[in-house]
Amino acid sequence: MKKIWELFFIYLKIGAFTIGGGYAMVPLIQEQIVDKKKWLTDKEFMDMFAVIQSAPGPIAVNSAVFLGYKVGGVKGSIMATLGAVIPSFTIILIIAMFFRNFREYSVVDSIFKGVRPAVVALIAAAVYKLVKSSKFSMAGIIISIFSLLAIIFLDIHPIVLILGSAALGIFISTHSTVRQGERK
């Protein structure tokens, strides 16, 4: 039961202090779950991230459900999700109630202008950590670069890239297994 409450408070803290959405949460989740609590290894975190990325829904909720279940079963999943959702629900509800009044103040625009670059930096840090810990093969590096270029320049939908990359991974794995069998 202690781990379940820890999960709740970890996601509550991350949800309350992370601005910029799910990608901005990734380095904080990784720090808490992998580095401090050691509930996942870097490889398991990468695998979890791949799964939650390919599932519909917000990253924060998907990771809370996935990790909560891994650590504490259904109860862990529910508590982690509540921890992730309660802060944003409360904050957005308050903002929605007073949004028109907030937008009239120039200081609010100034705050948003300052927060946006910090969010970009958080996302870049998450990408850096994920790439650093993933230890890609040459095929993995080529798939990553192609996927990045396809998203930026060809406007290919991420789901198409995920499915295509999965198929390519199966093909490469099968092909390399066959080649290893032929050498023996």
C-alpha positions as CSV (number, residue, x, y, z in Angstrom):
1,M,0.0,0.0,0.0
2,K,3.0,2.3,0.7
3,K,4.1,2.1,-3.0
4,I,0.6,3.0,-4.2
5,W,0.5,6.2,-2.1
6,E,4.0,6.9,-3.3
7,L,2.8,6.6,-6.9
8,F,-0.1,8.9,-6.1
9,F,2.1,11.6,-4.7
10,I,4.7,11.3,-7.4
11,Y,2.1,11.8,-10.1
12,L,0.4,14.5,-8.1
13,K,3.7,16.4,-7.8
14,I,4.6,15.9,-11.4
15,G,1.1,16.9,-12.5
16,A,1.1,20.0,-10.3
17,F,4.4,21.4,-11.4
18,T,4.9,20.4,-15.0
19,I,3.7,22.9,-17.5
20,G,3.7,22.0,-21.2
21,G,2.0,18.6,-21.4
22,G,3.0,15.0,-21.4
23,Y,6.4,15.4,-23.2
24,A,7.5,17.9,-20.6
25,M,6.6,15.4,-17.9
26,V,8.9,12.7,-19.4
27,P,12.1,13.8,-17.7
28,L,10.4,14.2,-14.4
29,I,8.7,10.8,-14.6
30,Q,12.0,9.2,-15.6
31,E,13.9,10.9,-12.7
32,Q,11.3,9.7,-10.2
33,I,10.6,6.2,-11.5
34,V,13.9,5.2,-12.9
35,D,16.6,7.2,-11.1
36,K,15.1,7.5,-7.6
37,K,12.6,4.7,-7.0
38,K,14.2,2.2,-9.4
39,W,10.8,0.8,-10.3
40,L,11.9,0.6,-14.0
41,T,15.3,0.2,-15.7
42,D,16.2,2.6,-18.5
43,K,15.3,-0.1,-21.1
44,E,11.9,-0.8,-19.4
45,F,11.2,3.0,-19.3
46,M,12.0,3.2,-23.1
47,D,9.7,0.2,-23.7
48,M,6.9,1.8,-21.6
49,F,7.4,5.1,-23.4
50,A,7.0,3.3,-26.8
51,V,3.8,1.6,-25.7
52,I,2.2,4.7,-24.2
53,Q,3.2,6.7,-27.3
54,S,1.4,4.3,-29.6
55,A,-1.8,4.2,-27.4
56,P,-4.5,6.9,-27.7
57,G,-4.7,9.4,-24.9
58,P,-2.5,11.8,-23.0
59,I,1.0,10.6,-22.1
60,A,0.7,11.5,-18.4
61,V,-2.5,9.4,-18.0
62,N,-1.1,6.5,-20.1
63,S,2.1,6.4,-18.2
64,A,0.2,6.6,-14.9
65,V,-2.0,3.7,-15.9
66,F,0.9,1.6,-17.2
67,L,3.3,2.3,-14.4
68,G,0.6,2.2,-11.7
69,Y,-0.4,-1.3,-12.8
70,K,3.2,-2.5,-13.0
71,V,3.9,-1.3,-9.4
72,G,0.6,-1.8,-7.7
73,G,-1.9,-3.6,-9.9
74,V,-5.3,-2.1,-10.6
75,K,-5.2,0.0,-7.4
76,G,-1.8,1.4,-8.3
77,S,-3.1,2.2,-11.8
78,I,-6.1,4.1,-10.4
79,M,-4.2,6.0,-7.8
80,A,-1.4,7.0,-10.2
81,T,-4.0,8.2,-12.7
82,L,-5.8,10.2,-10.0
83,G,-2.5,11.8,-9.0
84,A,-1.8,12.7,-12.6
85,V,-5.3,14.1,-13.3
86,I,-6.3,16.0,-10.2
87,P,-3.8,18.9,-10.5
88,S,-4.5,19.6,-14.2
89,F,-8.2,19.2,-13.7
90,T,-8.2,21.7,-10.8
91,I,-5.9,24.2,-12.5
92,I,-7.7,24.1,-15.8
93,L,-11.1,24.5,-14.1
94,I,-9.9,27.6,-12.2
95,I,-8.3,29.0,-15.4
96,A,-11.5,28.3,-17.3
97,M,-13.6,30.1,-14.7
98,F,-11.4,33.3,-14.9
99,F,-9.7,33.0,-18.3
100,R,-11.2,36.2,-19.8
101,N,-10.0,38.2,-16.8
102,F,-6.5,36.6,-17.0
103,R,-6.0,37.4,-20.7
104,E,-6.5,41.1,-20.1
105,Y,-3.3,41.4,-18.1
106,S,-0.1,41.8,-20.0
107,V,1.8,40.0,-17.3
108,V,-0.1,36.8,-18.2
109,D,1.2,37.1,-21.8
110,S,4.7,37.7,-20.5
111,I,4.5,34.6,-18.3
112,F,3.4,32.5,-21.3
113,K,6.3,33.9,-23.4
114,G,8.7,32.9,-20.7
115,V,7.2,29.5,-20.1
116,R,7.2,28.3,-23.8
117,P,11.1,28.2,-24.2
118,A,11.4,26.4,-20.9
119,V,8.8,23.8,-22.1
120,V,10.8,23.3,-25.3
121,A,14.0,22.8,-23.2
122,L,12.2,20.2,-21.1
123,I,11.1,18.3,-24.2
124,A,14.6,18.5,-25.7
125,A,16.1,17.2,-22.4
126,A,13.6,14.3,-22.5
127,V,14.6,13.4,-26.0
128,Y,18.3,13.6,-25.1
129,K,17.8,11.3,-22.2
130,L,15.8,8.8,-24.2
131,V,18.3,8.7,-27.0
132,K,21.2,8.4,-24.6
133,S,19.7,5.5,-22.7
134,S,18.2,3.6,-25.7
135,K,21.5,2.2,-27.3
136,F,20.2,1.9,-30.8
137,S,21.7,-0.4,-33.4
138,M,22.6,1.1,-36.8
139,A,19.1,0.0,-38.1
140,G,17.5,1.8,-35.1
141,I,19.4,5.0,-35.8
142,I,18.4,4.9,-39.5
143,I,14.7,4.3,-38.5
144,S,14.9,7.2,-36.0
145,I,16.4,9.6,-38.5
146,F,14.0,8.6,-41.3
147,S,11.0,8.9,-38.9
148,L,12.1,12.4,-37.8
149,L,12.5,13.5,-41.4
150,A,9.2,11.9,-42.5
151,I,7.4,13.8,-39.7
152,I,9.0,17.1,-40.4
153,F,9.2,17.2,-44.2
154,L,6.6,14.7,-45.4
155,D,3.9,15.3,-42.8
156,I,3.4,11.5,-42.3
157,H,1.1,10.7,-39.4
158,P,3.0,9.3,-36.4
159,I,0.8,6.2,-36.2
160,V,1.8,5.3,-39.8
161,L,5.4,5.7,-38.8
162,I,5.0,3.6,-35.6
163,L,3.3,0.8,-37.5
164,G,5.8,1.0,-40.4
165,S,8.7,1.0,-37.9
166,A,7.3,-2.0,-36.1
167,A,7.0,-3.9,-39.4
168,L,10.5,-2.9,-40.3
169,G,11.8,-4.0,-36.9
170,I,10.1,-7.5,-37.4
171,F,11.6,-7.7,-40.9
172,I,15.1,-6.8,-39.8
173,S,15.0,-9.1,-36.8
174,T,13.7,-12.0,-38.9
175,H,16.2,-11.3,-41.6
176,S,19.2,-11.2,-39.2
177,T,18.0,-14.4,-37.5
178,V,17.9,-16.2,-40.8
179,R,21.4,-14.9,-41.8
180,Q,22.8,-16.1,-38.4
181,G,21.2,-19.5,-39.0
182,E,22.8,-19.7,-42.5
183,R,26.3,-19.0,-41.0
184,K,26.0,-21.9,-38.6
